[in-house]
């Protein structure tokens, strides 16, 4: 079993979903990858935007603040 599947909690303390999270381009919304990263910088093949993603970004996207 991989470290962030089903029974393993997110580093933020909330339970992880069974499916891998989708990470999309912030500009054109194209699916860039599914999964978890520590830190990555990538260029969208569709619109050319260069973006950085990290684990904290993924936690914020999956568990937005209720305020």
CHARMM-style PDB file with segment names, atoms N, HN, CA, C and O in Angstrom:
ATOM      1  N   UNK     1       0.839  -1.181   0.000  1.00  0.00      PROA
ATOM      2  CA  UNK     1       0.000   0.000   0.000  1.00  0.00      PROA
ATOM      3  C   UNK     1       0.883   1.243   0.000  1.00  0.00      PROA
ATOM      4  O   UNK     1       1.914   1.275   0.671  1.00  0.00      PROA
ATOM      5  N   UNK     2       0.488   2.248  -0.739  1.00  0.00      PROA
ATOM      6  HN  UNK     2      -0.350   2.222  -1.284  1.00  0.00      PROA
ATOM      7  CA  UNK     2       1.241   3.491  -0.804  1.00  0.00      PROA
ATOM      8  C   UNK     2       0.946   4.348   0.418  1.00  0.00      PROA
ATOM      9  O   UNK     2      -0.119   4.211   1.020  1.00  0.00      PROA
ATOM     10  N   UNK     3       1.869   5.231   0.798  1.00  0.00      PROA
ATOM     11  HN  UNK     3       2.734   5.343   0.310  1.00  0.00      PROA
ATOM     12  CA  UNK     3       1.714   5.971   2.044  1.00  0.00      PROA
ATOM     13  C   UNK     3       0.490   6.878   2.135  1.00  0.00      PROA
ATOM     14  O   UNK     3       0.051   7.182   3.244  1.00  0.00      PROA
ATOM     15  N   UNK     4      -0.072   7.316   1.029  1.00  0.00      PROA
ATOM     16  HN  UNK     4       0.284   7.070   0.128  1.00  0.00      PROA
ATOM     17  CA  UNK     4      -1.194   8.264   1.115  1.00  0.00      PROA
ATOM     18  C   UNK     4      -2.493   7.685   0.588  1.00  0.00      PROA
ATOM     19  O   UNK     4      -3.342   8.431   0.101  1.00  0.00      PROA
ATOM     20  N   UNK     5      -2.667   6.378   0.673  1.00  0.00      PROA
ATOM     21  HN  UNK     5      -1.977   5.772   1.068  1.00  0.00      PROA
ATOM     22  CA  UNK     5      -3.921   5.778   0.237  1.00  0.00      PROA
ATOM     23  C   UNK     5      -4.834   5.522   1.420  1.00  0.00      PROA
ATOM     24  O   UNK     5      -4.379   5.442   2.561  1.00  0.00      PROA
ATOM     25  N   UNK     6      -6.087   5.397   1.153  1.00  0.00      PROA
ATOM     26  HN  UNK     6      -6.456   5.462   0.226  1.00  0.00      PROA
ATOM     27  CA  UNK     6      -7.203   5.119   2.045  1.00  0.00      PROA
ATOM     28  C   UNK     6      -6.976   5.361   3.531  1.00  0.00      PROA
ATOM     29  O   UNK     6      -7.484   6.345   4.069  1.00  0.00      PROA
ATOM     30  N   UNK     7      -6.231   4.499   4.206  1.00  0.00      PROA
ATOM     31  HN  UNK     7      -5.819   3.700   3.768  1.00  0.00      PROA
ATOM     32  CA  UNK     7      -6.151   4.565   5.658  1.00  0.00      PROA
ATOM     33  C   UNK     7      -5.133   5.562   6.166  1.00  0.00      PROA
ATOM     34  O   UNK     7      -5.121   5.868   7.358  1.00  0.00      PROA
ATOM     35  N   UNK     8      -4.297   6.066   5.320  1.00  0.00      PROA
ATOM     36  HN  UNK     8      -4.307   5.817   4.351  1.00  0.00      PROA
ATOM     37  CA  UNK     8      -3.242   6.977   5.744  1.00  0.00      PROA
ATOM     38  C   UNK     8      -3.751   8.416   5.754  1.00  0.00      PROA
ATOM     39  O   UNK     8      -4.254   8.891   4.736  1.00  0.00      PROA
ATOM     40  N   UNK     9      -3.632   9.125   6.887  1.00  0.00      PROA
ATOM     41  HN  UNK     9      -3.223   8.739   7.715  1.00  0.00      PROA
ATOM     42  CA  UNK     9      -4.112  10.503   6.924  1.00  0.00      PROA
ATOM     43  C   UNK     9      -3.182  11.458   6.187  1.00  0.00      PROA
ATOM     44  O   UNK     9      -1.990  11.190   6.036  1.00  0.00      PROA
ATOM     45  N   UNK    10      -3.737  12.562   5.734  1.00  0.00      PROA
ATOM     46  HN  UNK    10      -4.706  12.779   5.856  1.00  0.00      PROA
ATOM     47  CA  UNK    10      -2.974  13.647   5.136  1.00  0.00      PROA
ATOM     48  C   UNK    10      -2.058  14.239   6.207  1.00  0.00      PROA
ATOM     49  O   UNK    10      -2.331  14.075   7.396  1.00  0.00      PROA
ATOM     50  N   UNK    11      -1.006  14.904   5.829  1.00  0.00      PROA
ATOM     51  HN  UNK    11      -0.785  15.038   4.863  1.00  0.00      PROA
ATOM     52  CA  UNK    11      -0.139  15.556   6.799  1.00  0.00      PROA
ATOM     53  C   UNK    11      -0.908  16.624   7.577  1.00  0.00      PROA
ATOM     54  O   UNK    11      -0.544  16.956   8.705  1.00  0.00      PROA
ATOM     55  N   UNK    12      -1.971  17.160   6.972  1.00  0.00      PROA
ATOM     56  HN  UNK    12      -2.267  16.890   6.055  1.00  0.00      PROA
ATOM     57  CA  UNK    12      -2.779  18.173   7.648  1.00  0.00      PROA
ATOM     58  C   UNK    12      -3.694  17.559   8.703  1.00  0.00      PROA
ATOM     59  O   UNK    12      -4.397  18.288   9.403  1.00  0.00      PROA
ATOM     60  N   UNK    13      -3.699  16.221   8.831  1.00  0.00      PROA
ATOM     61  HN  UNK    13      -3.128  15.629   8.263  1.00  0.00      PROA
ATOM     62  CA  UNK    13      -4.468  15.559   9.869  1.00  0.00      PROA
ATOM     63  C   UNK    13      -5.835  15.072   9.439  1.00  0.00      PROA
ATOM     64  O   UNK    13      -6.539  14.450  10.235  1.00  0.00      PROA
ATOM     65  N   UNK    14      -6.233  15.336   8.202  1.00  0.00      PROA
ATOM     66  HN  UNK    14      -5.661  15.841   7.555  1.00  0.00      PROA
ATOM     67  CA  UNK    14      -7.531  14.882   7.711  1.00  0.00      PROA
ATOM     68  C   UNK    14      -7.345  13.604   6.913  1.00  0.00      PROA
ATOM     69  O   UNK    14      -6.291  13.394   6.312  1.00  0.00      PROA
ATOM     70  N   UNK    15      -8.348  12.759   6.901  1.00  0.00      PROA
ATOM     71  HN  UNK    15      -9.204  12.930   7.389  1.00  0.00      PROA
ATOM     72  CA  UNK    15      -8.246  11.467   6.227  1.00  0.00      PROA
ATOM     73  C   UNK    15      -8.074  11.641   4.723  1.00  0.00      PROA
ATOM     74  O   UNK    15      -8.686  12.520   4.117  1.00  0.00      PROA
ATOM     75  N   UNK    16      -7.246  10.808   4.136  1.00  0.00      PROA
ATOM     76  HN  UNK    16      -6.749  10.094   4.629  1.00  0.00      PROA
ATOM     77  CA  UNK    16      -7.011  10.849   2.690  1.00  0.00      PROA
ATOM     78  C   UNK    16      -8.104  10.049   1.978  1.00  0.00      PROA
ATOM     79  O   UNK    16      -8.590   9.054   2.514  1.00  0.00      PROA
ATOM     80  N   UNK    17      -8.486  10.472   0.794  1.00  0.00      PROA
ATOM     81  HN  UNK    17      -8.091  11.281   0.358  1.00  0.00      PROA
ATOM     82  CA  UNK    17      -9.466   9.744  -0.007  1.00  0.00      PROA
ATOM     83  C   UNK    17      -8.793   8.551  -0.663  1.00  0.00      PROA
ATOM     84  O   UNK    17      -7.566   8.492  -0.754  1.00  0.00      PROA
ATOM     85  N   UNK    18      -9.604   7.595  -1.123  1.00  0.00      PROA
ATOM     86  HN  UNK    18     -10.600   7.643  -1.049  1.00  0.00      PROA
ATOM     87  CA  UNK    18      -9.066   6.415  -1.783  1.00  0.00      PROA
ATOM     88  C   UNK    18      -8.476   6.772  -3.149  1.00  0.00      PROA
ATOM     89  O   UNK    18      -7.458   6.207  -3.549  1.00  0.00      PROA
ATOM     90  N   UNK    19      -9.107   7.706  -3.868  1.00  0.00      PROA
ATOM     91  HN  UNK    19      -9.933   8.165  -3.543  1.00  0.00      PROA
ATOM     92  CA  UNK    19      -8.631   8.094  -5.198  1.00  0.00      PROA
ATOM     93  C   UNK    19      -7.525   9.138  -5.083  1.00  0.00      PROA
ATOM     94  O   UNK    19      -7.518   9.952  -4.160  1.00  0.00      PROA
ATOM     95  N   UNK    20      -6.600   9.102  -6.023  1.00  0.00      PROA
ATOM     96  HN  UNK    20      -6.606   8.440  -6.773  1.00  0.00      PROA
ATOM     97  CA  UNK    20      -5.537  10.109  -6.044  1.00  0.00      PROA
ATOM     98  C   UNK    20      -6.128  11.454  -6.463  1.00  0.00      PROA
ATOM     99  O   UNK    20      -7.006  11.501  -7.324  1.00  0.00      PROA
ATOM    100  N   UNK    21      -5.657  12.541  -5.864  1.00  0.00      PROA
ATOM    101  HN  UNK    21      -4.944  12.503  -5.165  1.00  0.00      PROA
ATOM    102  CA  UNK    21      -6.191  13.857  -6.224  1.00  0.00      PROA
ATOM    103  C   UNK    21      -5.721  14.295  -7.610  1.00  0.00      PROA
ATOM    104  O   UNK    21      -4.598  13.998  -8.017  1.00  0.00      PROA
ATOM    105  N   UNK    22      -6.583  14.999  -8.325  1.00  0.00      PROA
ATOM    106  HN  UNK    22      -7.495  15.241  -7.994  1.00  0.00      PROA
ATOM    107  CA  UNK    22      -6.223  15.558  -9.629  1.00  0.00      PROA
ATOM    108  C   UNK    22      -5.598  16.928  -9.418  1.00  0.00      PROA
ATOM    109  O   UNK    22      -6.082  17.720  -8.610  1.00  0.00      PROA
ATOM    110  N   UNK    23      -4.529  17.205 -10.141  1.00  0.00      PROA
ATOM    111  HN  UNK    23      -4.135  16.562 -10.797  1.00  0.00      PROA
ATOM    112  CA  UNK    23      -3.900  18.525 -10.103  1.00  0.00      PROA
ATOM    113  C   UNK    23      -4.043  19.113 -11.494  1.00  0.00      PROA
ATOM    114  O   UNK    23      -3.582  18.534 -12.478  1.00  0.00      PROA
ATOM    115  N   UNK    24      -4.690  20.274 -11.565  1.00  0.00      PROA
ATOM    116  HN  UNK    24      -5.064  20.745 -10.766  1.00  0.00      PROA
ATOM    117  CA  UNK    24      -4.985  20.908 -12.847  1.00  0.00      PROA
ATOM    118  C   UNK    24      -4.248  22.225 -12.989  1.00  0.00      PROA
ATOM    119  O   UNK    24      -3.857  22.846 -12.001  1.00  0.00      PROA
ATOM    120  N   UNK    25      -4.062  22.644 -14.243  1.00  0.00      PROA
ATOM    121  HN  UNK    25      -4.380  22.139 -15.046  1.00  0.00      PROA
ATOM    122  CA  UNK    25      -3.437  23.922 -14.544  1.00  0.00      PROA
ATOM    123  C   UNK    25      -4.293  25.038 -13.959  1.00  0.00      PROA
ATOM    124  O   UNK    25      -5.515  25.032 -14.107  1.00  0.00      PROA
ATOM    125  N   UNK    26      -3.660  25.983 -13.303  1.00  0.00      PROA
ATOM    126  HN  UNK    26      -2.667  25.988 -13.182  1.00  0.00      PROA
ATOM    127  CA  UNK    26      -4.389  27.093 -12.681  1.00  0.00      PROA
ATOM    128  C   UNK    26      -4.973  28.041 -13.725  1.00  0.00      PROA
ATOM    129  O   UNK    26      -5.937  28.753 -13.444  1.00  0.00      PROA
ATOM    130  N   UNK    27      -4.398  28.054 -14.922  1.00  0.00      PROA
ATOM    131  HN  UNK    27      -3.615  27.476 -15.150  1.00  0.00      PROA
ATOM    132  CA  UNK    27      -4.869  28.967 -15.966  1.00  0.00      PROA
ATOM    133  C   UNK    27      -5.944  28.331 -16.853  1.00  0.00      PROA
ATOM    134  O   UNK    27      -7.024  28.902 -17.005  1.00  0.00      PROA
ATOM    135  N   UNK    28      -5.671  27.163 -17.440  1.00  0.00      PROA
ATOM    136  HN  UNK    28      -4.794  26.699 -17.316  1.00  0.00      PROA
ATOM    137  CA  UNK    28      -6.603  26.577 -18.412  1.00  0.00      PROA
ATOM    138  C   UNK    28      -7.361  25.354 -17.885  1.00  0.00      PROA
ATOM    139  O   UNK    28      -8.231  24.826 -18.579  1.00  0.00      PROA
ATOM    140  N   UNK    29      -7.047  24.902 -16.680  1.00  0.00      PROA
ATOM    141  HN  UNK    29      -6.341  25.331 -16.117  1.00  0.00      PROA
ATOM    142  CA  UNK    29      -7.728  23.776 -16.019  1.00  0.00      PROA
ATOM    143  C   UNK    29      -7.453  22.413 -16.644  1.00  0.00      PROA
ATOM    144  O   UNK    29      -8.181  21.461 -16.360  1.00  0.00      PROA
ATOM    145  N   UNK    30      -6.434  22.286 -17.481  1.00  0.00      PROA
ATOM    146  HN  UNK    30      -5.843  23.059 -17.711  1.00  0.00      PROA
ATOM    147  CA  UNK    30      -6.075  20.988 -18.041  1.00  0.00      PROA
ATOM    148  C   UNK    30      -5.529  20.096 -16.926  1.00  0.00      PROA
ATOM    149  O   UNK    30      -4.813  20.567 -16.042  1.00  0.00      PROA
ATOM    150  N   UNK    31      -5.870  18.814 -16.970  1.00  0.00      PROA
ATOM    151  HN  UNK    31      -6.452  18.431 -17.688  1.00  0.00      PROA
ATOM    152  CA  UNK    31      -5.345  17.862 -16.001  1.00  0.00      PROA
ATOM    153  C   UNK    31      -3.849  17.679 -16.246  1.00  0.00      PROA
ATOM    154  O   UNK    31      -3.439  17.275 -17.334  1.00  0.00      PROA
ATOM    155  N   UNK    32      -3.040  17.976 -15.235  1.00  0.00      PROA
ATOM    156  HN  UNK    32      -3.373  18.304 -14.351  1.00  0.00      PROA
ATOM    157  CA  UNK    32      -1.591  17.849 -15.364  1.00  0.00      PROA
ATOM    158  C   UNK    32      -1.096  16.512 -14.834  1.00  0.00      PROA
ATOM    159  O   UNK    32      -0.250  15.871 -15.457  1.00  0.00      PROA
ATOM    160  N   UNK    33      -1.617  16.088 -13.691  1.00  0.00      PROA
ATOM    161  HN  UNK    33      -2.305  16.608 -13.185  1.00  0.00      PROA
ATOM    162  CA  UNK    33      -1.260  14.786 -13.137  1.00  0.00      PROA
ATOM    163  C   UNK    33      -2.213  14.428 -12.010  1.00  0.00      PROA
ATOM    164  O   UNK    33      -2.971  15.266 -11.522  1.00  0.00      PROA
ATOM    165  N   UNK    34      -2.160  13.167 -11.607  1.00  0.00      PROA
ATOM    166  HN  UNK    34      -1.544  12.485 -12.003  1.00  0.00      PROA
ATOM    167  CA  UNK    34      -2.892  12.691 -10.437  1.00  0.00      PROA
ATOM    168  C   UNK    34      -1.858  12.160  -9.464  1.00  0.00      PROA
ATOM    169  O   UNK    34      -0.936  11.448  -9.861  1.00  0.00      PROA
ATOM    170  N   UNK    35      -2.004  12.497  -8.200  1.00  0.00      PROA
ATOM    171  HN  UNK    35      -2.753  13.075  -7.877  1.00  0.00      PROA
ATOM    172  CA  UNK    35      -1.089  11.974  -7.200  1.00  0.00      PROA
ATOM    173  C   UNK    35      -0.616  13.043  -6.247  1.00  0.00      PROA
ATOM    174  O   UNK    35      -1.163  14.144  -6.190  1.00  0.00      PROA
ATOM    175  N   UNK    36       0.420  12.693  -5.497  1.00  0.00      PROA
ATOM    176  HN  UNK    36       0.864  11.798  -5.544  1.00  0.00      PROA
ATOM    177  CA  UNK    36       0.991  13.572  -4.483  1.00  0.00      PROA
ATOM    178  C   UNK    36       2.427  13.906  -4.848  1.00  0.00      PROA
ATOM    179  O   UNK    36       3.138  13.079  -5.419  1.00  0.00      PROA
ATOM    180  N   UNK    37       2.847  15.104  -4.523  1.00  0.00      PROA
ATOM    181  HN  UNK    37       2.270  15.776  -4.059  1.00  0.00      PROA
ATOM    182  CA  UNK    37       4.237  15.507  -4.732  1.00  0.00      PROA
ATOM    183  C   UNK    37       4.717  16.239  -3.488  1.00  0.00      PROA
ATOM    184  O   UNK    37       3.914  16.781  -2.728  1.00  0.00      PROA
ATOM    185  N   UNK    38       6.015  16.253  -3.285  1.00  0.00      PROA
ATOM    186  HN  UNK    38       6.668  15.812  -3.901  1.00  0.00      PROA
ATOM    187  CA  UNK    38       6.588  17.074  -2.229  1.00  0.00      PROA
ATOM    188  C   UNK    38       6.709  18.488  -2.763  1.00  0.00      PROA
ATOM    189  O   UNK    38       6.272  19.442  -2.121  1.00  0.00      PROA
ATOM    190  N   UNK    39       7.305  18.621  -3.942  1.00  0.00      PROA
ATOM    191  HN  UNK    39       7.661  17.845  -4.464  1.00  0.00      PROA
ATOM    192  CA  UNK    39       7.413  19.922  -4.607  1.00  0.00      PROA
ATOM    193  C   UNK    39       7.748  19.667  -6.073  1.00  0.00      PROA
ATOM    194  O   UNK    39       8.607  18.842  -6.385  1.00  0.00      PROA
ATOM    195  N   UNK    40       7.068  20.379  -6.970  1.00  0.00      PROA
ATOM    196  HN  UNK    40       6.370  21.049  -6.717  1.00  0.00      PROA
ATOM    197  CA  UNK    40       7.326  20.221  -8.402  1.00  0.00      PROA
ATOM    198  C   UNK    40       7.014  21.533  -9.115  1.00  0.00      PROA
ATOM    199  O   UNK    40       6.101  22.261  -8.724  1.00  0.00      PROA
ATOM    200  N   UNK    41       7.774  21.826 -10.156  1.00  0.00      PROA
ATOM    201  HN  UNK    41       8.516  21.235 -10.474  1.00  0.00      PROA
ATOM    202  CA  UNK    41       7.494  22.955 -11.038  1.00  0.00      PROA
ATOM    203  C   UNK    41       7.305  22.359 -12.416  1.00  0.00      PROA
ATOM    204  O   UNK    41       8.125  21.561 -12.870  1.00  0.00      PROA
ATOM    205  N   UNK    42       6.223  22.744 -13.090  1.00  0.00      PROA
ATOM    206  HN  UNK    42       5.557  23.392 -12.721  1.00  0.00      PROA
ATOM    207  CA  UNK    42       5.982  22.187 -14.417  1.00  0.00      PROA
ATOM    208  C   UNK    42       5.337  23.207 -15.340  1.00  0.00      PROA
ATOM    209  O   UNK    42       4.721  24.179 -14.902  1.00  0.00      PROA
ATOM    210  N   UNK    43       5.502  22.951 -16.641  1.00  0.00      PROA
ATOM    211  HN  UNK    43       6.003  22.161 -16.997  1.00  0.00      PROA
ATOM    212  CA  UNK    43       4.926  23.803 -17.677  1.00  0.00      PROA
ATOM    213  C   UNK    43       3.731  23.075 -18.275  1.00  0.00      PROA
ATOM    214  O   UNK    43       3.840  21.917 -18.679  1.00  0.00      PROA
ATOM    215  N   UNK    44       2.597  23.755 -18.330  1.00  0.00      PROA
ATOM    216  HN  UNK    44       2.509  24.695 -18.002  1.00  0.00      PROA
ATOM    217  CA  UNK    44       1.395  23.163 -18.905  1.00  0.00      PROA
ATOM    218  C   UNK    44       1.607  22.972 -20.406  1.00  0.00      PROA
ATOM    219  O   UNK    44       1.977  23.921 -21.097  1.00  0.00      PROA
ATOM    220  N   UNK    45       1.380  21.765 -20.921  1.00  0.00      PROA
ATOM    221  HN  UNK    45       1.079  20.994 -20.360  1.00  0.00      PROA
ATOM    222  CA  UNK    45       1.572  21.538 -22.356  1.00  0.00      PROA
ATOM    223  C   UNK    45       0.522  22.229 -23.225  1.00  0.00      PROA
ATOM    224  O   UNK    45       0.740  22.404 -24.424  1.00  0.00      PROA
ATOM    225  N   UNK    46      -0.610  22.624 -22.646  1.00  0.00      PROA
ATOM    226  HN  UNK    46      -0.787  22.482 -21.672  1.00  0.00      PROA
ATOM    227  CA  UNK    46      -1.671  23.270 -23.420  1.00  0.00      PROA
ATOM    228  C   UNK    46      -1.478  24.780 -23.525  1.00  0.00      PROA
ATOM    229  O   UNK    46      -1.478  25.325 -24.628  1.00  0.00      PROA
ATOM    230  N   UNK    47      -1.311  25.468 -22.378  1.00  0.00      PROA
ATOM    231  HN  UNK    47      -1.311  25.025 -21.481  1.00  0.00      PROA
ATOM    232  CA  UNK    47      -1.258  26.939 -22.405  1.00  0.00      PROA
ATOM    233  C   UNK    47       0.143  27.504 -22.142  1.00  0.00      PROA
ATOM    234  O   UNK    47       0.365  28.700 -22.332  1.00  0.00      PROA
ATOM    235  N   UNK    48       1.082  26.667 -21.712  1.00  0.00      PROA
ATOM    236  HN  UNK    48       0.902  25.696 -21.559  1.00  0.00      PROA
ATOM    237  CA  UNK    48       2.456  27.116 -21.505  1.00  0.00      PROA
ATOM    238  C   UNK    48       2.733  27.771 -20.160  1.00  0.00      PROA
ATOM    239  O   UNK    48       3.848  28.236 -19.924  1.00  0.00      PROA
ATOM    240  N   UNK    49       1.746  27.818 -19.277  1.00  0.00      PROA
ATOM    241  HN  UNK    49       0.840  27.440 -19.469  1.00  0.00      PROA
ATOM    242  CA  UNK    49       1.944  28.431 -17.958  1.00  0.00      PROA
ATOM    243  C   UNK    49       2.894  27.580 -17.115  1.00  0.00      PROA
ATOM    244  O   UNK    49       2.766  26.357 -17.071  1.00  0.00      PROA
ATOM    245  N   UNK    50       3.838  28.229 -16.453  1.00  0.00      PROA
ATOM    246  HN  UNK    50       3.942  29.223 -16.489  1.00  0.00      PROA
ATOM    247  CA  UNK    50       4.756  27.539 -15.554  1.00  0.00      PROA
ATOM    248  C   UNK    50       4.208  27.696 -14.139  1.00  0.00      PROA
ATOM    249  O   UNK    50       3.926  28.805 -13.686  1.00  0.00      PROA
ATOM    250  N   UNK    51       4.064  26.564 -13.452  1.00  0.00      PROA
ATOM    251  HN  UNK    51       4.294  25.663 -13.820  1.00  0.00      PROA
ATOM    252  CA  UNK    51       3.438  26.557 -12.137  1.00  0.00      PROA
ATOM    253  C   UNK    51       4.221  25.703 -11.159  1.00  0.00      PROA
ATOM    254  O   UNK    51       4.921  24.768 -11.548  1.00  0.00      PROA
ATOM    255  N   UNK    52       4.091  26.038  -9.881  1.00  0.00      PROA
ATOM    256  HN  UNK    52       3.522  26.797  -9.565  1.00  0.00      PROA
ATOM    257  CA  UNK    52       4.710  25.255  -8.805  1.00  0.00      PROA
ATOM    258  C   UNK    52       3.608  24.647  -7.954  1.00  0.00      PROA
ATOM    259  O   UNK    52       2.618  25.304  -7.634  1.00  0.00      PROA
ATOM    260  N   UNK    53       3.791  23.405  -7.600  1.00  0.00      PROA
ATOM    261  HN  UNK    53       4.596  22.871  -7.861  1.00  0.00      PROA
ATOM    262  CA  UNK    53       2.869  22.716  -6.708  1.00  0.00      PROA
ATOM    263  C   UNK    53       3.689  22.093  -5.599  1.00  0.00      PROA
ATOM    264  O   UNK    53       4.800  21.613  -5.825  1.00  0.00      PROA
ATOM    265  N   UNK    54       3.129  22.105  -4.392  1.00  0.00      PROA
ATOM    266  HN  UNK    54       2.227  22.495  -4.208  1.00  0.00      PROA
ATOM    267  CA  UNK    54       3.786  21.433  -3.280  1.00  0.00      PROA
ATOM    268  C   UNK    54       2.724  20.732  -2.445  1.00  0.00      PROA
ATOM    269  O   UNK    54       1.527  20.856  -2.705  1.00  0.00      PROA
ATOM    270  N   UNK    55       3.175  20.001  -1.450  1.00  0.00      PROA
ATOM    271  HN  UNK    55       4.147  19.900  -1.239  1.00  0.00      PROA
ATOM    272  CA  UNK    55       2.252  19.222  -0.634  1.00  0.00      PROA
ATOM    273  C   UNK    55       1.240  20.115   0.073  1.00  0.00      PROA
ATOM    274  O   UNK    55       0.066  19.756   0.172  1.00  0.00      PROA
ATOM    275  N   UNK    56       1.675  21.270   0.565  1.00  0.00      PROA
ATOM    276  HN  UNK    56       2.628  21.562   0.484  1.00  0.00      PROA
ATOM    277  CA  UNK    56       0.764  22.191   1.250  1.00  0.00      PROA
ATOM    278  C   UNK    56      -0.328  22.678   0.293  1.00  0.00      PROA
ATOM    279  O   UNK    56      -1.481  22.814   0.700  1.00  0.00      PROA
ATOM    280  N   UNK    57       0.022  22.943  -0.982  1.00  0.00      PROA
ATOM    281  HN  UNK    57       0.959  22.832  -1.312  1.00  0.00      PROA
ATOM    282  CA  UNK    57      -0.966  23.362  -1.980  1.00  0.00      PROA
ATOM    283  C   UNK    57      -2.020  22.272  -2.149  1.00  0.00      PROA
ATOM    284  O   UNK    57      -3.215  22.565  -2.199  1.00  0.00      PROA
ATOM    285  N   UNK    58      -1.584  21.022  -2.237  1.00  0.00      PROA
ATOM    286  HN  UNK    58      -0.613  20.784  -2.197  1.00  0.00      PROA
ATOM    287  CA  UNK    58      -2.523  19.925  -2.436  1.00  0.00      PROA
ATOM    288  C   UNK    58      -3.454  19.764  -1.238  1.00  0.00      PROA
ATOM    289  O   UNK    58      -4.636  19.471  -1.422  1.00  0.00      PROA
ATOM    290  N   UNK    59      -2.960  19.947  -0.035  1.00  0.00      PROA
ATOM    291  HN  UNK    59      -2.001  20.185   0.114  1.00  0.00      PROA
ATOM    292  CA  UNK    59      -3.819  19.865   1.154  1.00  0.00      PROA
ATOM    293  C   UNK    59      -4.846  20.994   1.153  1.00  0.00      PROA
ATOM    294  O   UNK    59      -6.010  20.773   1.487  1.00  0.00      PROA
ATOM    295  N   UNK    60      -4.424  22.200   0.780  1.00  0.00      PROA
ATOM    296  HN  UNK    60      -3.479  22.379   0.508  1.00  0.00      PROA
ATOM    297  CA  UNK    60      -5.367  23.331   0.727  1.00  0.00      PROA
ATOM    298  C   UNK    60      -6.449  23.095  -0.316  1.00  0.00      PROA
ATOM    299  O   UNK    60      -7.611  23.433  -0.086  1.00  0.00      PROA
ATOM    300  N   UNK    61      -6.086  22.518  -1.464  1.00  0.00      PROA
ATOM    301  HN  UNK    61      -5.143  22.243  -1.651  1.00  0.00      PROA
ATOM    302  CA  UNK    61      -7.062  22.262  -2.521  1.00  0.00      PROA
ATOM    303  C   UNK    61      -8.063  21.189  -2.098  1.00  0.00      PROA
ATOM    304  O   UNK    61      -9.249  21.294  -2.410  1.00  0.00      PROA
ATOM    305  N   UNK    62      -7.604  20.175  -1.401  1.00  0.00      PROA
ATOM    306  HN  UNK    62      -6.640  20.090  -1.148  1.00  0.00      PROA
ATOM    307  CA  UNK    62      -8.479  19.077  -0.988  1.00  0.00      PROA
ATOM    308  C   UNK    62      -9.326  19.435   0.222  1.00  0.00      PROA
ATOM    309  O   UNK    62     -10.450  18.952   0.355  1.00  0.00      PROA
ATOM    310  N   UNK    63      -8.794  20.283   1.112  1.00  0.00      PROA
ATOM    311  HN  UNK    63      -7.881  20.675   1.004  1.00  0.00      PROA
ATOM    312  CA  UNK    63      -9.482  20.618   2.359  1.00  0.00      PROA
ATOM    313  C   UNK    63      -9.513  22.130   2.553  1.00  0.00      PROA
ATOM    314  O   UNK    63      -8.811  22.641   3.425  1.00  0.00      PROA
ATOM    315  N   UNK    64     -10.310  22.867   1.765  1.00  0.00      PROA
ATOM    316  HN  UNK    64     -10.881  22.452   1.057  1.00  0.00      PROA
ATOM    317  CA  UNK    64     -10.349  24.330   1.924  1.00  0.00      PROA
ATOM    318  C   UNK    64     -10.871  24.719   3.304  1.00  0.00      PROA
ATOM    319  O   UNK    64     -11.661  23.991   3.905  1.00  0.00      PROA
ATOM    320  N   UNK    65     -10.430  25.862   3.796  1.00  0.00      PROA
ATOM    321  HN  UNK    65      -9.788  26.454   3.308  1.00  0.00      PROA
ATOM    322  CA  UNK    65     -10.901  26.364   5.089  1.00  0.00      PROA
ATOM    323  C   UNK    65     -12.401  26.624   5.017  1.00  0.00      PROA
ATOM    324  O   UNK    65     -12.886  27.168   4.025  1.00  0.00      PROA
ATOM    325  N   UNK    66     -13.134  26.246   6.046  1.00  0.00      PROA
ATOM    326  HN  UNK    66     -12.740  25.804   6.852  1.00  0.00      PROA
ATOM    327  CA  UNK    66     -14.592  26.425   6.018  1.00  0.00      PROA
ATOM    328  C   UNK    66     -15.052  27.869   6.160  1.00  0.00      PROA
ATOM    329  O   UNK    66     -16.250  28.131   6.049  1.00  0.00      PROA
ATOM    330  N   UNK    67     -14.163  28.805   6.397  1.00  0.00      PROA
ATOM    331  HN  UNK    67     -13.190  28.592   6.487  1.00  0.00      PROA
ATOM    332  CA  UNK    67     -14.557  30.209   6.598  1.00  0.00      PROA
ATOM    333  C   UNK    67     -14.964  30.928   5.345  1.00  0.00      PROA
ATOM    334  OT1 UNK    67     -15.313  32.107   5.395  1.00  0.00      PROA
TER     335      UNK     67
END
